[in-house]
């Protein structure tokens, strides 16, 4: 797949430079067998994908419902994630 973000059919988030940088951050051979590290890495990957969807398409109906339920805006979650890096 190509990495052209303007073409939604051909764009694969895993081809993006931002995703590649995130993947390098998640590499830690000493922790590969640690189940807590694996869970954390998977949650951060999921959040990265949600963030990219949000940046590309705006907030989804599911995110609106989650935000109302939690009482926290998704943009705040993005800023919180950036501050934790």
DAZI-V644205 format. One record per residue. RES is the residue in one letter. SS is DSSP state (a for helix, b for strand, c for the rest). OMEGA is omega in degrees with one decimal (* if undefined). D_FIRST is the distance of its C-alpha to the first C-alpha in Angstrom with 1 decimal. Layout:
res=RES ss=SS omega=OMEGA d_first=D_FIRST
res=RES ss=SS omega=OMEGA d_first=D_FIRST
//
This chain:
res=X ss=c omega=177.4 d_first=0.0
res=X ss=c omega=-178.4 d_first=3.7
res=X ss=c omega=179.4 d_first=6.6
res=X ss=c omega=-176.4 d_first=8.9
res=X ss=c omega=179.7 d_first=11.1
res=X ss=c omega=178.0 d_first=13.1
res=X ss=c omega=-173.7 d_first=10.7
res=X ss=c omega=-179.4 d_first=10.9
res=X ss=c omega=-176.0 d_first=9.2
res=X ss=c omega=-174.3 d_first=5.8
res=X ss=c omega=175.2 d_first=6.7
res=X ss=c omega=-175.6 d_first=6.5
res=X ss=a omega=-179.1 d_first=9.9
res=X ss=a omega=177.3 d_first=9.7
res=X ss=a omega=-176.1 d_first=7.8
res=X ss=c omega=179.0 d_first=10.9
res=X ss=a omega=-180.0 d_first=14.0
res=X ss=a omega=179.6 d_first=16.2
res=X ss=a omega=179.5 d_first=14.6
res=X ss=a omega=177.3 d_first=14.9
res=X ss=a omega=178.5 d_first=18.5
res=X ss=a omega=180.0 d_first=19.2
res=X ss=a omega=178.4 d_first=18.2
res=X ss=a omega=178.4 d_first=20.6
res=X ss=a omega=-175.9 d_first=23.3
res=X ss=c omega=-178.0 d_first=23.0
res=X ss=c omega=175.9 d_first=23.6
res=X ss=c omega=-176.1 d_first=27.3
res=X ss=a omega=-178.8 d_first=28.3
res=X ss=a omega=-176.8 d_first=31.8
res=X ss=a omega=-176.3 d_first=30.7
res=X ss=c omega=-178.6 d_first=28.1
res=X ss=c omega=-178.3 d_first=30.8
res=X ss=c omega=-177.9 d_first=32.0
res=X ss=a omega=178.1 d_first=31.3
res=X ss=a omega=177.2 d_first=31.9
res=X ss=a omega=179.5 d_first=29.4
res=X ss=a omega=178.0 d_first=26.7
res=X ss=a omega=179.2 d_first=27.7
res=X ss=a omega=179.8 d_first=27.6
res=X ss=a omega=179.5 d_first=24.2
res=X ss=a omega=178.2 d_first=22.8
res=X ss=a omega=178.4 d_first=24.6
res=X ss=a omega=175.7 d_first=23.3
res=X ss=a omega=178.7 d_first=19.6
res=X ss=a omega=179.2 d_first=20.5
res=X ss=a omega=178.0 d_first=22.2
res=X ss=a omega=178.9 d_first=19.4
res=X ss=a omega=177.8 d_first=17.1
res=X ss=a omega=179.4 d_first=20.1
res=X ss=a omega=179.0 d_first=20.8
res=X ss=a omega=175.7 d_first=17.3
res=X ss=a omega=178.9 d_first=17.9
res=X ss=a omega=-180.0 d_first=21.4
res=X ss=a omega=-176.1 d_first=20.4
res=X ss=a omega=-171.6 d_first=18.0
res=X ss=a omega=-174.0 d_first=20.2
res=X ss=c omega=-175.7 d_first=23.5
res=X ss=c omega=179.4 d_first=25.5
res=X ss=c omega=178.8 d_first=25.1
res=X ss=a omega=178.8 d_first=28.1
res=X ss=a omega=178.4 d_first=27.8
res=X ss=a omega=177.1 d_first=27.8
res=X ss=a omega=179.7 d_first=30.8
res=X ss=a omega=178.8 d_first=32.6
res=X ss=a omega=179.4 d_first=31.9
res=X ss=a omega=177.8 d_first=33.1
res=X ss=a omega=-179.6 d_first=36.2
res=X ss=a omega=-177.7 d_first=36.9
res=X ss=a omega=-177.4 d_first=36.5
res=X ss=c omega=-178.7 d_first=37.9
res=X ss=c omega=179.1 d_first=35.2
res=X ss=c omega=-177.7 d_first=32.9
res=X ss=a omega=177.6 d_first=29.2
res=X ss=a omega=176.9 d_first=29.3
res=X ss=a omega=178.6 d_first=32.0
res=X ss=a omega=179.0 d_first=29.8
res=X ss=a omega=179.1 d_first=27.1
res=X ss=a omega=177.7 d_first=30.0
res=X ss=a omega=178.4 d_first=31.4
res=X ss=a omega=179.1 d_first=28.1
res=X ss=a omega=-177.8 d_first=28.0
res=X ss=a omega=-179.5 d_first=31.7
res=X ss=a omega=-178.1 d_first=31.2
res=X ss=c omega=* d_first=28.8
//
